[in-house]
Amino acid sequence: MAIIDPYLVRSEEIVDRCREIDRRIAALEAEKSALLGARVQLLLDEVPPGADGFESAERSMFAEISAGLHISRAAAARALSTGWSLNDRFPATRAALAVGEISLRHAVVIVAGASAIDIADHEAAARYEELVVPYAAAETAPRTEAFAKSAAAAVAPESTTERHRRARVDRQVRVTDVDDGMAWLEILMPSPLAHAAHGRLTAIARRIRTTGAAEVGGAFHGPHAPQVGRELTDDDWRRLELFASMADDLQEPARDTRSLDEIRADIATDLLLASDTDLINESGIESIRATVQVTIAASTLTGADDRPAELDGRGPIDVDLARRLAATADVWDRLFLDARGMLTRADTYAPTERMRRFLRARDQRCRFPGCRMPARSCDIDHNHDHAKGGRTDLGNLCCLCRGHHALKHPDVDDRWRWHAIQQPGGVIEWISPDGRAYVDEPAPRVQFV
């Protein structure tokens, strides 16, 4: 006879109740958005855009909604724009919101993601909704935001590519002073370069922390210790990571007390103030090594067409920049997609490192539902524990961030432990402690045609 755990039963009841409340809230948000859209249409019917008095009437409408709903003018403008777009351009999104399949936040990112689609191109808007609404119904709003940009690029590739090329001329650096003698240094730059720069700063910062912790643990003493002044090998780094872990377990005082953010900021400052700039090129592309993952069609790579490329997990990027990144890449992985845009296999298969590249290409991010941690920052997990006979093959491996990896650790009490089961096609089924199943599918890539 099964034993009923009151804790897990009550937890399940709370989740079910919250989901029902979310559905009711979504239905009310749909009704509210429809009314706000009707308010915009009321204005357009009264005073056409460009006519005398339109700007004054529009400002008055923004003020009316802002005052009446106790929100800022900017928030009022966004709400009115979203409401009108749902009424006029995106009926499938509006319908999904009305029945609670998606939240208002999903609807907002769907509308915003369609900025590359011409407002008069209703056919493209319909194709866009066919791609993005089912995805949004099964995913979080942040994941939908990245997918929506790619979906819009798929149905309007020419406008997306041109927008990216125009945007590149806006790159700039700004300084904004804040309190206590500090200032923000902001750089507007192409997305792949920004993520690559942040990834490089993070990698250097982690190695600095590892080295400091390992030194406290005694890693630089003994016959097999790394030699000062010599470039560290992979074996050296494994030794340092082991000693750093030992020092952490023993709660030894850290030699470097800075946080990861502090170290990143210090490294960026040092690089900008102390580096020789004589040989720095315009874009910095040649400095990127294995830090970003970009998907580009072979025909686009050769220059046969200008379909957008995609920065995995983030959205479409400038195709010219993607070609230049490919030209400097040490390794290319050829990806095979099915009709839905789902990755099925890569031609780099077998050795461990190639399997890692395959998994990072397939998963793109942590495979726990809703998590957006990039795959390059995740652990490679055996879904069926290796210690219990789980095989090291692609059908039993996926990318998990440290936090979600820990959920299924064998040492976790069964009342708090989650289980991950891999189904065909890389689908991961998560079983919560109360027995509820949550499914996470590999993120599809939009095929640009």
Secondary structure as UniProt FT lines:
FT   HELIX           6..46
FT   TURN            49..50
FT   TURN            52..53
FT   HELIX           54..69
FT   HELIX           73..88
FT   HELIX           91..98
FT   TURN            99..100
FT   HELIX           104..113
FT   HELIX           114..116
FT   TURN            119..120
FT   HELIX           122..138
FT   HELIX           141..155
FT   HELIX           157..168
FT   TURN            169..170
FT   STRAND          172..177
FT   TURN            180..181
FT   STRAND          183..188
FT   HELIX           191..216
FT   TURN            217..220
FT   TURN            223..224
FT   TURN            228..229
FT   HELIX           234..249
FT   TURN            250..251
FT   HELIX           260..274
FT   TURN            278..279
FT   HELIX           285..287
FT   STRAND          294..295
FT   HELIX           298..301
FT   TURN            302..303
FT   STRAND          309..311
FT   TURN            312..314
FT   STRAND          315..317
FT   HELIX           319..328
FT   STRAND          335..337
FT   TURN            339..340
FT   STRAND          343..346
FT   HELIX           352..363
FT   TURN            369..370
FT   HELIX           375..377
FT   STRAND          379..382
FT   HELIX           386..388
FT   HELIX           394..396
FT   STRAND          397..400
FT   HELIX           402..405
FT   HELIX           406..408
FT   TURN            410..411
FT   TURN            414..416
FT   STRAND          419..423
FT   HELIX           424..426
FT   STRAND          427..431
FT   TURN            433..434
FT   STRAND          437..440
//
